[in-house]
Amino acid sequence: MKKYIIQSFVAFLVLGLVGCQDKAEPNYQFFPNMYQSAGYETYAESDAFKSKNFIKGQTAQLPVEGTIKQGYVPYEIPNTPEGLELSRTLTSPIDTLSVKDKEKSKELYTIYCAICHGDAGDGKGNLPKREKFLGVPSYKDRPVTKGSAFHVVTYGLNSMGSHASQLSQHERWLVADYVVELKSKL
C-alpha cells in the first residue's frame, strides 16, 4: 500500500510539472528583473537620485558640503599670477628624499615632463625638436623654486596643462624636487 502511495505521488508530481509547461508562453520567472531588465540610456536623466539637492540633468548625489576625499590635502593658493609669486615661498612637506623617492621623482619627470622640457630641463625635449611645441623654456632662464614648480605642475602655465589629475600631491612634490635639482645642474 505504501508503495502505491509513493508511486502515485511521484506520477502526480511529474504530470503536474509537465502539465504546467506551455511552449507558447514562457514559464514562471523567479527573478523577472534578470530576464527583462529595464533599459537605461547612457547619460540619460534618471529619477534614481531624487533628493532635495537634485539639479536638472544631474545624475549623481552631491557630497555633503565641506567634505574632502580621504588623503586629499587642499591647496589654497589660487591660479593667478599673484598666486604663482606667492607659491615661490612654499617649502616642500617632504623633508628628505630617500634613494627610492629620488628614483621615483626622476621616473615621474621622465614620463610627464621630459617630452617637452627635455631630460636635462633645457627645453629641448622630443616635441620641441619636432616643432610640435615651440618656446618651451629652459629651467635656467626662470626663477624656479620647489613651490613654484609644484604650483605650475598643479595648475599649468601658458600652454602647459595641469597635471593635478594625473599626479597625486605627493608625486607633484617629487617632480618639483627633481625640477629644482635639474635647475641646479644647468
Secondary structure by P-SEA (a helix, b strand, c coil): caaaaaaaaaaaaaaaaaaaccccccccccccccccccccccccccccccccccccccccccccccccccccccccccccaaaaaaacccccccccccaaaaaaaaaaaaaccccccccccccccccccccccccccccccccccaaaaaaaaaccccccccccccccaaaaaaaaaaaaaaaaac
